[in-house]
């Protein structure tokens, strides 16, 4: 009888273990949620985007933009927190090509997609950062060459198809200079390098810190890209805070119908042990932290400030 009881207990134990394991497998998190919990949640996030302001650098062919408080059409007065419980902003933007951008090919060629026609697959990609800031420090007009790409690959390996390649020049560190957009010499990317990246490495697109691809008289690099169906990023910032390899880039932009330029936001997702950026849960997110000073309209600057 004791042996029978012991055997029954063993069978029951094994059955309970089987049911427990099966239940655990049944309630296992979906694979992409696991990716988030195991990798993305602890990653470091770095913003690669300039803030849009009325005084930001812009090509001389575009006028300056203006911000103002949104007016209630019935009263003719701006909405206020005190009277209406909210405020809003009216943006008089001179162009869809301000600050950090995503250039759709329709900017130069109407036969290719506009900003609202870009595929959703652009959302997240492997990020490659190729540094040329040392050469730019010696020559402000230095342009990325094929050899720079090959040198990078000797160190890190071949660039994978579908990657986004950002070129670090540190040009964006001078963003506060109102005359920076009018310079005729600035770091860029050679046409040969663009062709190599797209035709030999099949990247998704490249990005650079200045507001143009190259400083040639006819913008030959930008012309080749956009006339042949390629996109590009311009006005990228903070590339000194991103590793040359091992990060991802999240890409966001407003979906204006027929838009020929895109105000973009790029966020680099870096490894958890990276020295820059912030991880999920390390700062208040929901609710967000209350500021020390409230926003208020600055008439002289033409924007809200704290």
Secondary structure, 3 states (H helix, E strand, C coil): CHHHHHHHHHHHHHHHHHHHHHHHHHCCCCHHHHHHHHHHCCCEEEECCCCCCCCCCCCCCCCCCEEEECECCCCCCECCHHHHCCCCEEEECCCCCCCCEEECHHHCCCCCCCHHHCCHHHHEEEEEEEECHHHHHHCCCCEECHHHHHHHHHHHCCCCCCCEEEEECCHHHHCCCCCHHHCCCCCEECHHHHHHHHHHCCCCEEEECCCCCCCCCCCHHHHHHHHCCCCEEECCCCHHHCCCCCEEEEEEECCCCCCCCCEEEEEEEECCCCCCCECCCCCCCCCCCCCCCCCEEECCCCEEEC
